């Protein structure tokens, strides 16, 4: 039986409890809590994503210059990308835990992340002549810093917009990809002006240092505008108990109903959906990040000209990020799961068309297919983030989504080092690339991801929620560790 429990505070909010026991804190406006509208927080998070995403999305255009400048082998350079993804993914569990516990406020998590990836990571990478220095700088510090920024920025959306998180999550998440476009174009332009396909050693170092300074300053400034709402906060203009009566204002909720409660990390991993969400995430990331890591190099290898190569890479990133709000909007009508499955399937087709166009030396067609593939490649990032909040609530979303995002470690190894191994036959050193093997490998991962998300990732049922609560309570009493093994 739904009930309202008034509780008087200085800000005058009420706690409303629904029939499943979920608490909604209603009555405070965003201006009361922040001093400015909540959309300012979302815009600040977007800028942070645009800048912190440079570490990942400029890599495909920059790695050739690094390898050439320091005579590093092709395979270890692509393994750098895999290790970066691993650290960027795993750190989000820790930063999410500290944020949920109140030990690390969101703005300071972002400031620290910006300094780590913009100064430590890029400073070490810029001056590294050894591949191991680059592993410490780009992979380790770059992964940790950008991961802290990503986790903080993407999870704040659902907290401020629990009733309509779809396109807003896509908008903020999109900055991670298309924020890199001006830098990718600059890399291509400088390389062309230098008379070759790569930057000189000095130009590479200066470019990395400049990018690091821009990242650090921008991220730190906009982080100061970021603040989480109180736990259980709900906008006062949407009735938390009767939202279904207003189909216009509650369109997102109708297609993506709110969770039965705010799951803890342990409770979440006692639902079967958790592991399948992680599996589909890893599979599709292997497909989508293949384009990030290899389209630029493939375009160069096929001698398609700088316009096609840069167009494929920059256009890929622009479409990748630019399409993400569209997926959020589409998911308000057909749900997160269907949106992901349809986008995944489309990317499989266009990734193979990109391969065909490149092998046929059709520069314009290659660029078009790469751009369309990019537009389809980014669907899993905002939609999985939104789905985790839909399925498991917003209160613990930072650590809950962080535990799903950690599966990107596996997907990154698919897209970087493992794909390089499949195409070259070596784990270390330079070798000839057999591009068909890699493209078909990436497309196969995408197809598997589409099947998993469509058939295995439906929202938890009420019975599954109750079972998860009971199992978690028993496990906590027995001090069982948290993780996929408990599912």
URHU-V23030 format. One record per backbone hydrogen bond with DSSP energy under -1.0 kcal/mol. CO is the residue of the C=O (numbers start at 1). NH is the residue of the N-H. E is the energy in kcal/mol with one decimal. If there is no record, write none. Layout:
co=CO nh=NH e=E
co=CO nh=NH e=E
//
This chain:
co=3 nh=17 e=-2.2
co=5 nh=15 e=-1.5
co=14 nh=26 e=-3.1
co=15 nh=5 e=-2.4
co=16 nh=24 e=-2.6
co=17 nh=3 e=-2.6
co=18 nh=21 e=-1.5
co=22 nh=18 e=-2.1
co=24 nh=16 e=-3.0
co=25 nh=234 e=-2.5
co=26 nh=14 e=-3.6
co=29 nh=33 e=-1.8
co=30 nh=34 e=-2.7
co=31 nh=35 e=-1.5
co=37 nh=40 e=-1.4
co=38 nh=42 e=-1.5
co=39 nh=43 e=-2.3
co=40 nh=44 e=-2.4
co=41 nh=45 e=-2.6
co=42 nh=46 e=-2.0
co=43 nh=47 e=-2.2
co=44 nh=48 e=-2.2
co=45 nh=49 e=-2.2
co=46 nh=50 e=-2.5
co=47 nh=51 e=-2.0
co=48 nh=52 e=-2.7
co=49 nh=53 e=-1.9
co=51 nh=54 e=-1.2
co=53 nh=57 e=-2.7
co=54 nh=58 e=-1.8
co=58 nh=62 e=-1.6
co=59 nh=63 e=-2.6
co=62 nh=66 e=-1.8
co=63 nh=67 e=-2.7
co=64 nh=68 e=-2.3
co=65 nh=69 e=-2.6
co=66 nh=70 e=-1.9
co=67 nh=72 e=-1.7
co=73 nh=77 e=-1.1
co=74 nh=78 e=-1.6
co=75 nh=79 e=-2.0
co=76 nh=80 e=-1.4
co=78 nh=82 e=-1.4
co=79 nh=83 e=-2.5
co=80 nh=84 e=-2.4
co=81 nh=85 e=-2.4
co=82 nh=86 e=-2.0
co=83 nh=87 e=-2.3
co=84 nh=88 e=-2.8
co=85 nh=89 e=-1.8
co=86 nh=90 e=-2.5
co=87 nh=91 e=-1.8
co=89 nh=92 e=-1.1
co=90 nh=93 e=-1.4
co=91 nh=95 e=-2.7
co=92 nh=96 e=-1.8
co=93 nh=97 e=-2.1
co=94 nh=98 e=-2.3
co=95 nh=99 e=-2.1
co=96 nh=100 e=-2.6
co=97 nh=101 e=-2.1
co=98 nh=103 e=-1.8
co=98 nh=104 e=-1.5
co=105 nh=109 e=-2.1
co=106 nh=110 e=-2.0
co=107 nh=111 e=-2.3
co=108 nh=112 e=-2.6
co=109 nh=113 e=-2.1
co=110 nh=114 e=-2.8
co=111 nh=115 e=-2.2
co=112 nh=116 e=-2.5
co=113 nh=117 e=-2.5
co=114 nh=118 e=-2.4
co=115 nh=119 e=-2.2
co=115 nh=120 e=-1.6
co=116 nh=121 e=-2.8
co=119 nh=123 e=-1.9
co=120 nh=124 e=-2.4
co=121 nh=125 e=-2.3
co=122 nh=126 e=-2.4
co=123 nh=127 e=-1.3
co=130 nh=134 e=-1.4
co=131 nh=135 e=-1.7
co=132 nh=136 e=-1.8
co=133 nh=137 e=-2.8
co=134 nh=138 e=-1.4
co=134 nh=139 e=-1.5
co=135 nh=140 e=-2.2
co=136 nh=141 e=-2.1
co=137 nh=142 e=-2.1
co=140 nh=144 e=-2.4
co=141 nh=145 e=-2.7
co=142 nh=146 e=-2.1
co=143 nh=147 e=-2.0
co=144 nh=148 e=-1.9
co=145 nh=149 e=-1.7
co=146 nh=150 e=-2.8
co=147 nh=151 e=-2.6
co=148 nh=152 e=-1.7
co=149 nh=153 e=-2.5
co=150 nh=154 e=-2.7
co=151 nh=155 e=-1.4
co=156 nh=160 e=-1.6
co=157 nh=161 e=-2.3
co=165 nh=169 e=-2.2
co=166 nh=170 e=-1.7
co=167 nh=171 e=-2.6
co=168 nh=172 e=-2.5
co=169 nh=173 e=-2.5
co=170 nh=174 e=-2.1
co=173 nh=176 e=-1.2
co=174 nh=177 e=-1.6
co=174 nh=178 e=-1.9
co=175 nh=179 e=-1.6
co=177 nh=180 e=-1.4
co=178 nh=181 e=-1.3
co=180 nh=184 e=-2.5
co=181 nh=185 e=-2.5
co=182 nh=186 e=-1.9
co=183 nh=187 e=-2.4
co=184 nh=188 e=-2.3
co=185 nh=189 e=-2.7
co=186 nh=190 e=-2.9
co=187 nh=191 e=-2.3
co=188 nh=192 e=-2.2
co=189 nh=193 e=-2.5
co=190 nh=194 e=-1.6
co=191 nh=196 e=-1.8
co=192 nh=195 e=-1.7
co=200 nh=204 e=-2.6
co=201 nh=205 e=-2.0
co=202 nh=206 e=-2.5
co=203 nh=207 e=-2.4
co=204 nh=208 e=-2.3
co=205 nh=209 e=-2.3
co=206 nh=210 e=-2.5
co=207 nh=211 e=-2.5
co=208 nh=212 e=-2.2
co=209 nh=213 e=-2.0
co=210 nh=214 e=-2.3
co=211 nh=215 e=-2.3
co=212 nh=216 e=-2.4
co=213 nh=217 e=-2.3
co=214 nh=218 e=-2.2
co=215 nh=219 e=-2.7
co=216 nh=220 e=-2.0
co=217 nh=221 e=-2.0
co=218 nh=222 e=-2.1
co=219 nh=223 e=-1.7
co=222 nh=225 e=-1.4
co=223 nh=226 e=-1.8
co=230 nh=233 e=-1.8
co=232 nh=25 e=-3.5
co=235 nh=238 e=-1.3
co=242 nh=245 e=-1.5
co=243 nh=246 e=-1.5
co=246 nh=250 e=-1.7
co=250 nh=254 e=-2.2
co=251 nh=255 e=-1.6
co=252 nh=256 e=-2.0
co=261 nh=263 e=-1.1
co=264 nh=268 e=-2.6
co=265 nh=269 e=-1.9
co=267 nh=270 e=-1.2
co=268 nh=271 e=-1.9
co=272 nh=276 e=-1.2
co=273 nh=277 e=-2.9
co=274 nh=278 e=-1.9
co=275 nh=279 e=-2.3
co=276 nh=280 e=-2.7
co=277 nh=281 e=-1.7
co=278 nh=282 e=-2.3
co=279 nh=283 e=-2.5
co=280 nh=284 e=-2.5
co=281 nh=285 e=-2.2
co=282 nh=286 e=-1.8
co=283 nh=287 e=-1.2
co=284 nh=288 e=-3.2
co=285 nh=289 e=-2.8
co=288 nh=292 e=-1.0
co=289 nh=293 e=-2.5
co=290 nh=294 e=-2.4
co=291 nh=295 e=-1.7
co=294 nh=298 e=-3.0
co=295 nh=299 e=-2.6
co=296 nh=300 e=-2.0
co=297 nh=301 e=-2.6
co=298 nh=302 e=-1.9
co=299 nh=304 e=-2.1
co=300 nh=303 e=-1.7
co=305 nh=309 e=-2.4
co=306 nh=310 e=-3.2
co=307 nh=311 e=-2.3
co=308 nh=312 e=-2.5
co=309 nh=313 e=-2.2
co=310 nh=314 e=-3.5
co=311 nh=315 e=-1.7
co=312 nh=316 e=-1.2
co=313 nh=317 e=-2.2
co=314 nh=318 e=-2.7
co=315 nh=319 e=-2.7
co=316 nh=320 e=-2.8
co=317 nh=321 e=-2.3
co=318 nh=322 e=-2.7
co=319 nh=323 e=-2.2
co=323 nh=327 e=-1.8
co=324 nh=328 e=-1.8
co=325 nh=329 e=-2.4
co=326 nh=330 e=-3.2
co=327 nh=331 e=-2.4
co=330 nh=333 e=-1.8
co=330 nh=334 e=-2.1
co=331 nh=335 e=-1.6
co=335 nh=339 e=-1.6
co=336 nh=340 e=-2.3
co=337 nh=341 e=-2.4
co=338 nh=342 e=-2.5
co=339 nh=343 e=-2.1
co=340 nh=344 e=-2.9
co=341 nh=345 e=-1.9
co=342 nh=346 e=-2.0
co=343 nh=347 e=-2.2
co=344 nh=348 e=-1.7
co=345 nh=349 e=-1.4
co=346 nh=350 e=-2.1
co=347 nh=351 e=-2.5
co=348 nh=352 e=-1.5
co=349 nh=353 e=-1.8
co=350 nh=354 e=-1.9
co=351 nh=355 e=-1.7
co=352 nh=356 e=-2.3
co=353 nh=357 e=-2.7
co=354 nh=358 e=-2.1
co=355 nh=359 e=-2.7
co=356 nh=360 e=-1.8
co=357 nh=362 e=-2.8
co=358 nh=361 e=-1.5
co=361 nh=363 e=-1.0
co=362 nh=366 e=-2.8
co=363 nh=367 e=-2.3
co=364 nh=368 e=-2.3
co=365 nh=369 e=-2.7
co=366 nh=370 e=-2.5
co=367 nh=371 e=-2.2
co=368 nh=372 e=-2.5
co=369 nh=373 e=-2.7
co=370 nh=374 e=-2.3
co=371 nh=375 e=-2.2
co=372 nh=376 e=-1.4
co=373 nh=377 e=-1.7
co=376 nh=379 e=-1.0
co=379 nh=383 e=-1.6
co=380 nh=384 e=-2.3
co=381 nh=385 e=-1.7
co=382 nh=386 e=-2.5
co=383 nh=387 e=-2.5
co=384 nh=388 e=-2.4
co=385 nh=389 e=-1.5
co=386 nh=390 e=-2.6
co=387 nh=391 e=-3.1
co=388 nh=392 e=-2.5
co=389 nh=393 e=-1.8
co=392 nh=263 e=-1.7
co=394 nh=397 e=-1.6
co=396 nh=400 e=-2.6
co=397 nh=401 e=-2.8
co=398 nh=402 e=-1.2
co=399 nh=403 e=-1.7
co=400 nh=404 e=-1.0
co=401 nh=405 e=-3.3
co=402 nh=406 e=-1.5
co=404 nh=407 e=-1.9
co=405 nh=408 e=-2.6
co=406 nh=409 e=-1.8
co=407 nh=411 e=-1.8
co=408 nh=412 e=-3.5
co=409 nh=413 e=-1.6
co=410 nh=414 e=-1.7
co=411 nh=415 e=-2.3
co=412 nh=416 e=-2.4
co=413 nh=418 e=-2.6
co=416 nh=420 e=-2.1
co=417 nh=421 e=-2.4
co=418 nh=422 e=-2.5
co=419 nh=423 e=-2.1
co=420 nh=424 e=-2.6
co=421 nh=425 e=-2.7
co=423 nh=434 e=-1.7
co=429 nh=75 e=-1.9
co=435 nh=439 e=-2.4
co=436 nh=440 e=-2.4
co=437 nh=441 e=-2.0
co=438 nh=442 e=-2.7
co=439 nh=443 e=-2.4
co=440 nh=444 e=-2.1
co=441 nh=445 e=-1.8
co=442 nh=446 e=-1.9
co=443 nh=447 e=-2.2
co=444 nh=448 e=-2.2
co=445 nh=449 e=-2.3
co=446 nh=450 e=-2.1
co=447 nh=451 e=-1.8
co=448 nh=452 e=-2.4
co=449 nh=453 e=-2.6
co=450 nh=454 e=-1.8
co=451 nh=455 e=-2.2
co=452 nh=456 e=-2.5
co=461 nh=465 e=-2.2
co=462 nh=466 e=-2.3
co=463 nh=467 e=-2.4
co=464 nh=468 e=-2.4
co=465 nh=469 e=-2.2
co=466 nh=470 e=-2.1
co=467 nh=471 e=-2.8
co=468 nh=472 e=-2.5
co=469 nh=473 e=-2.1
co=470 nh=474 e=-2.0
co=471 nh=475 e=-2.6
co=472 nh=476 e=-2.7
co=473 nh=477 e=-1.6
co=474 nh=478 e=-1.6
co=475 nh=480 e=-2.3
co=483 nh=486 e=-2.1
co=484 nh=487 e=-1.7
//
